[in-house]
Amino acid sequence: MDSALLREAALKLSAFERAQLIDTLWQSLDPAHQAEIDQAWLEESSDRLYACQRGEIEAVDGESVLLELKEKLSR
């Protein structure tokens, strides 16, 4: 598949599907360290979950975050 066609198809995916694709492609570049990366993300997500449950941080939905980021990047 031509890279331009692939890019066009990828941009038609939802934000969640694009994030999954990014993760898959990233893992394909250096799978040797993936277990270490996965463990670090597991620890980070657990820490964030517990902080949210204790009321130390507030949860924000992903679509809002992506929209805010997109607006900041377009300035």
Sequence and secondary structure as in RCSB ss.txt:
>XXXX:A:sequence
MDSALLREAALKLSAFERAQLIDTLWQSLDPAHQAEIDQAWLEESSDRLYACQRGEIEAVDGESVLLELKEKLSR
>XXXX:A:secstr
  HHHHHHHHHTS HHHHHHHHHHHHHHH GGGHHHHHHHHHHHHHHHHHHHHTTSS    HHHHHHHHHHHHT 
